[in-house]
Amino acid sequence: MDYKNLTPESTAAYIKNETDLFPEDADLDVYEIGSSGNNANDGDGFINFVFRISDTKTHHSVILKQARDYARTFKGDTPFIPERNATEAKLMAIKSAITPDYIPEIYRVDETNHLYICEDCGNLKIWRFALDDGKIYPKIPKMVGELVAKNNFYTSELYLEPEVHQKLEATFNNATMRNLFENILFLHIITTPEEKDPVRLEMADVIWEDHTFCTEMLKLRHIYMAKSECLIHSDLHTSNIMVDADHMKTIDMEYAFMGPCSADSGYLIGNFLYQYLRWFYCPATEDSTPEEMRAYALDCIRDFLNTYFDVFKACWAKDVRKIYQGFDDYRDYLLDRYFHETVGFIGCQIMSRIGRDTATPDIDTIPDKNDQYEACRILLLIAQYLVLHREEIADTDALIKTVVELTETSRKALH
């Protein structure tokens, strides 16, 4: 049966008629995540049509995610390929084999209707919202570091035989989505400028006028385009990670393709910097002071990267292919390149979000508009420095020191 464009009503019929996920006498309640009146902590359903289906008798629930050739909440030039859900389900199956604790379980994939059904992680909270609320979860950055390191290693030719790696690359070509990221991350392209904040755009324009900066962005774009090292999430940020104090699940992998090992790390760390700047301008919460949240944001960078290095080295020692065994100096070379590329990609991520005036909830919810502008200005200065000086920043401690010093210097100059 064709359930092309599901609604809450037709979703209940689909579940009853096409699956055996609930007993026949189940009393199903369905709502669309992100629609008016729903709990914002579930997410916004910004692009996809996402439904939570619950049995009111047993309280068992699942998530149904449907992709269409348009976005749920906005119009724009971004290409929307409904087949992306099938790609995401395949990726989740691969990641589940590598890090099962960190991936929602898939129950059903329906390529005809561009949907899949998976485990409901509604007992967890979107990490971005938890951070905005002042929640400090020390275990989470280490979990994400483990996730990214294991995914990078076990989907690379360091572990896979070349022919298997090449098949993986062909399966996850995802050319449209890859081309999208190759442009928005590295090029000065502004769509629908009439809907953008001119103040933010002018801040970024000043940086884009620097020829040397543009050249370095093109170099980073080349790395991003040329490297197909491993299977990357490509949109790994704190809104796509669900957490509590002891658990973590990562979601929304529809943009996945084979890319550089450093891509996801740089993209995620950019979000940690948003939190670091946010807490110069937001009041204390019931859980934490601004000083504690700024320290935690920096700890997230440190713990994520340190865990990545440790886990990657452990995977290498246990499972690297025979041709690489005994060449730990080559491993160290790869990790060195990973780090410097990551530093550069942090800057690219900030330029793509702040510099294009894309919605950034960490910054957009700073209470005072002038403080928002100040945070954006500092973030853009940090981005510029990281892109230009990525090879000079030696290690994680140096990266954090650079961020702190640039922030302190910029805040003094702006006050």
C-alpha positions in Angstrom: 0.0 0.0 0.0 1.2 3.5 -0.8 1.7 5.7 2.3 3.7 8.3 0.3 3.0 11.3 2.6 2.3 10.2 6.1 0.2 12.1 8.6 -0.3 11.2 12.2 -3.6 9.5 11.2 -2.1 7.5 8.3 1.0 6.7 10.4 -1.2 4.8 12.9 -2.8 2.8 10.0 0.7 2.1 8.5 1.9 0.7 11.8 -1.1 -1.5 12.3 -1.3 -2.8 8.7 2.3 -3.0 7.7 4.2 -4.0 10.9 4.0 -6.3 13.9 5.7 -3.9 16.2 2.7 -3.6 18.5 0.0 -6.1 19.5 -3.3 -6.1 17.6 -5.2 -4.5 20.5 -2.7 -1.6 20.9 -4.1 1.8 21.5 -1.8 3.9 19.4 -1.0 7.5 20.0 0.9 9.3 17.2 2.3 12.8 17.1 4.6 14.6 14.7 7.8 15.8 16.3 8.4 19.5 15.9 4.8 20.4 15.2 3.0 23.0 17.3 2.6 22.0 21.0 5.1 19.3 21.1 8.0 19.0 23.5 10.9 21.0 22.0 13.4 18.7 23.7 12.4 15.9 21.2 13.9 17.9 18.3 12.4 20.2 15.7 11.7 17.9 12.8 13.2 20.6 10.7 13.9 18.7 7.5 12.2 15.3 7.8 8.7 14.1 8.9 9.3 12.3 12.2 6.5 10.6 14.2 6.5 9.1 17.7 4.1 6.2 17.9 3.2 5.0 21.4 1.0 2.3 22.8 -1.0 4.1 25.6 -1.5 0.7 27.3 2.1 -0.5 27.5 3.9 2.8 26.9 6.1 1.1 24.3 7.0 3.5 21.6 9.0 3.7 18.3 10.1 6.5 15.9 9.1 6.6 12.3 11.2 8.9 10.1 10.0 9.7 6.6 12.0 11.7 4.0 10.4 13.7 1.1 11.7 15.7 -1.7 11.1 18.9 0.3 11.7 20.0 3.9 9.0 20.1 6.5 9.4 23.6 7.7 11.1 25.7 5.1 11.8 26.3 1.5 15.3 26.8 0.0 17.9 25.8 -2.5 19.1 22.8 -0.6 18.4 19.6 -2.5 16.2 17.1 -0.7 16.5 13.5 -2.0 13.9 11.2 -0.4 16.1 8.2 -0.9 18.4 9.6 1.8 16.5 7.6 4.4 17.6 4.3 2.9 21.2 5.6 2.9 20.8 6.5 6.6 19.4 3.1 7.5 22.3 1.4 5.8 24.8 3.5 7.7 23.0 2.9 11.0 23.3 -0.8 10.4 27.1 -0.5 9.8 27.6 1.7 12.8 25.5 -0.6 15.0 28.0 -3.4 14.2 30.9 -1.2 15.3 29.4 0.7 18.3 26.0 -0.8 19.1 25.5 1.1 22.3 25.6 4.4 20.5 23.1 3.8 17.6 19.3 3.5 17.7 18.1 0.0 16.7 16.5 -0.2 13.3 13.2 -2.2 13.2 12.0 -1.7 9.6 13.2 -0.1 6.4 10.6 0.8 3.7 12.4 2.2 0.7 9.2 2.5 -1.3 7.8 5.0 1.1 11.2 6.5 2.0 10.9 5.7 5.7 12.4 3.6 8.5 11.3 2.8 12.0 13.7 2.7 14.8 14.2 2.7 18.6 12.6 5.6 20.4 15.4 7.5 22.3 12.9 9.9 23.9 14.2 9.0 27.3 17.3 10.9 26.3 17.6 14.6 25.7 19.2 16.4 22.7 22.7 17.3 23.8 22.4 20.9 22.5 19.3 21.6 24.7 21.0 19.9 27.7 24.0 22.2 27.3 21.8 25.2 26.9 20.1 24.3 30.2 23.4 24.1 31.9 23.7 20.3 32.2 27.2 18.9 32.6 27.6 15.2 31.6 31.3 14.3 31.9 31.0 10.9 30.2 29.5 12.1 26.9 32.4 13.7 25.1 34.4 10.5 25.8 31.6 8.4 24.4 31.5 10.5 21.2 35.3 10.3 20.9 35.0 6.5 21.1 32.2 6.5 18.5 34.1 8.7 16.0 37.4 6.9 16.4 36.0 3.4 16.0 33.8 4.4 13.1 36.8 6.1 11.3 39.1 3.2 11.9 36.7 0.3 11.0 35.4 1.9 7.9 38.8 2.8 6.5 41.3 0.7 4.5 43.4 0.5 7.6 41.0 -2.3 8.6 39.1 -3.1 5.5 40.5 -4.9 2.5 40.8 -2.4 -0.5 38.0 -4.0 -2.5 35.6 -3.8 0.5 36.6 -0.2 1.1 35.9 0.6 -2.5 32.5 -1.0 -2.4 31.7 1.0 0.7 32.7 4.2 -1.1 30.5 3.3 -4.1 27.5 2.5 -1.9 27.8 5.8 0.1 28.7 8.1 -2.8 25.8 10.4 -1.9 27.1 12.9 -4.5 24.4 15.5 -4.0 24.8 15.8 -0.3 28.6 15.7 -0.6 28.5 18.5 -3.1 26.3 20.5 -0.8 28.8 20.3 2.1 31.7 20.9 -0.2 30.1 24.3 -1.1 28.5 25.5 2.1 31.5 24.7 4.3 34.2 26.3 2.3 32.8 28.9 -0.2 31.3 32.3 0.3 27.8 31.5 -0.9 24.8 33.2 0.6 21.3 32.1 -0.4 18.1 34.0 0.2 20.1 37.0 1.7 16.9 38.9 2.3 16.1 36.5 5.1 19.6 36.9 6.7 20.8 39.3 9.4 22.9 41.9 7.6 25.0 42.6 10.7 26.2 39.0 10.9 26.8 38.8 7.1 28.9 42.0 7.2 31.0 40.5 10.0 31.8 37.5 7.8 32.3 39.6 4.7 35.2 41.3 6.3 37.0 37.9 6.7 36.1 36.7 3.2 37.8 39.8 1.8 41.1 38.3 3.0 42.6 36.6 -0.1 44.9 34.4 2.0 42.0 33.2 4.1 40.1 32.3 1.0 43.1 30.4 -0.4 43.3 28.4 2.9 39.6 27.6 2.7 40.1 26.3 -0.8 43.0 24.1 0.4 40.7 22.7 3.1 38.0 22.2 0.5 40.4 20.1 -1.6 41.2 17.9 1.4 37.5 17.4 2.0 36.8 16.6 -1.6 39.9 14.4 -2.3 39.9 12.2 0.8 37.5 9.2 1.0 39.2 7.7 4.1 36.2 6.5 6.0 32.4 6.7 6.4 31.6 10.0 8.0 28.3 11.3 9.5 29.1 14.7 7.9 26.5 16.5 10.1 27.7 15.5 13.5 26.7 18.3 15.9 25.1 18.5 19.3 21.5 18.5 18.0 22.2 15.1 16.5 23.4 13.5 19.7 20.9 12.4 22.4 22.2 12.0 25.9 21.7 11.6 29.6 24.4 11.4 32.2 25.3 7.8 31.3 24.0 7.2 27.8 24.5 8.5 24.3 22.9 7.9 20.9 23.7 9.6 17.6 21.0 10.3 15.0 20.3 12.0 11.7 22.9 10.3 9.5 21.2 10.9 6.1 24.1 13.0 4.7 26.7 10.3 5.2 29.4 9.7 2.6 33.0 8.6 2.5 35.2 11.5 3.5 38.2 12.6 5.6 38.7 11.2 9.1 38.9 14.8 10.4 35.6 16.0 9.0 33.2 14.9 11.8 35.6 16.0 14.5 36.0 19.5 13.2 32.3 19.9 12.7 31.4 18.8 16.2 34.1 20.8 18.0 32.7 23.9 16.4 29.6 23.3 18.5 31.6 23.1 21.6 33.0 26.6 20.8 29.5 27.9 20.4 28.8 26.7 24.0 32.0 28.2 25.3 31.1 31.7 23.9 27.4 31.3 24.9 28.3 31.1 28.6 29.9 34.5 28.7 26.5 36.0 28.1 24.0 33.8 29.8 23.0 33.6 33.5 23.5 30.7 35.8 21.0 27.9 35.8 19.8 25.6 38.6 22.6 23.2 37.7 25.6 25.2 36.7 27.3 28.6 36.7 28.5 30.2 33.5 32.1 29.6 34.6 31.4 25.9 35.1 29.8 25.7 31.7 32.7 27.4 29.9 35.1 25.0 31.6 32.9 22.1 30.6 32.8 23.3 26.9 36.6 23.3 26.9 36.7 19.9 28.7 34.4 18.6 25.9 37.1 19.5 23.3 39.9 18.0 25.4 38.1 14.8 26.4 36.7 14.2 22.9 40.1 14.5 21.2 42.1 12.7 23.8 39.6 9.8 23.7 39.7 9.8 19.9 43.5 9.4 19.9 43.5 6.7 22.6 40.8 4.6 21.0 42.2 5.0 17.5 45.6 3.7 18.8 43.9 0.8 20.5 42.0 -0.2 17.4 45.3 0.1 15.4 47.1 -2.2 17.9 44.3 -4.8 17.8 43.1 -4.8 14.2 45.2 -2.9 11.7 45.8 -4.7 8.5 49.0 -6.7 8.2 50.7 -4.3 5.8 50.6 -1.6 8.5 51.7 -3.7 11.4 55.0 -2.4 12.9 54.5 1.0 11.4 53.4 3.0 14.4 55.3 6.0 13.0 52.8 6.0 10.0 49.9 5.8 12.5 51.3 8.9 14.3 51.6 10.7 10.9 48.0 10.0 10.2 46.9 11.2 13.6 49.0 14.3 13.2 47.3 15.1 9.8 43.9 14.3 11.4 44.5 16.9 14.2 45.6 19.8 11.9 42.8 19.1 9.5 40.4 19.0 12.4 41.6 22.4 13.5 41.0 23.8 10.1 37.6 22.2 9.8 36.5 23.8 13.1 37.0 27.2 11.4 35.1 26.1 8.3 32.2 24.9 10.4 31.9 28.2 12.2 32.1 30.1 8.9 29.4 27.9 7.5 27.0 28.6 10.4 27.8 31.9 11.9 29.2 33.4 8.7 26.1 32.4 6.7 23.8 33.5 9.5 22.4 30.0 9.7 20.2 29.2 12.7 22.5 28.4 15.6 20.4 27.8 18.8 23.4 28.0 21.2 24.0 31.6 20.1 20.6 32.6 19.0 19.2 32.1 22.5 21.6 34.5 24.2 19.2 36.9 25.8 20.6 40.2 24.5 20.9 40.8 20.8 24.1 42.9 21.1 25.7 40.0 23.1 24.7 37.6 20.3 26.6 39.9 17.8 29.6 40.0 20.1 29.7 36.2 20.4 29.4 35.9 16.6 32.2 38.4 16.0 34.5 36.5 18.4 33.6 33.1 16.9 34.4 34.4 13.4 37.8 35.7 14.6 38.5 32.4 16.1 37.5 30.6 12.9 39.7 32.9 10.8 42.7 32.2 13.1 42.2 28.4 13.1 42.0 28.2 9.3 45.1 30.4 8.8 47.2 28.9 11.6 46.0 25.3 11.8 49.5 23.9 11.1 51.1 25.9 13.9 48.7 24.6 16.6 50.6 21.7 18.0 48.2 19.7 20.1 44.9 19.7 22.0 46.2 21.9 24.8 47.5 24.4 22.4 44.1 24.5 20.6 42.3 25.2 23.9 44.9 27.8 24.9 44.5 29.5 21.5 40.7 29.6 21.9 40.9 31.1 25.4 43.5 33.7 24.5 41.6 34.8 21.4 38.4 35.1 23.3 40.0 37.1 26.1 41.8 39.4 23.8 38.7 40.0 21.6 36.4 40.6 24.6 38.7 43.2 26.0 39.0 44.9 22.6 35.2 45.0 22.2 34.5 46.4 25.7 
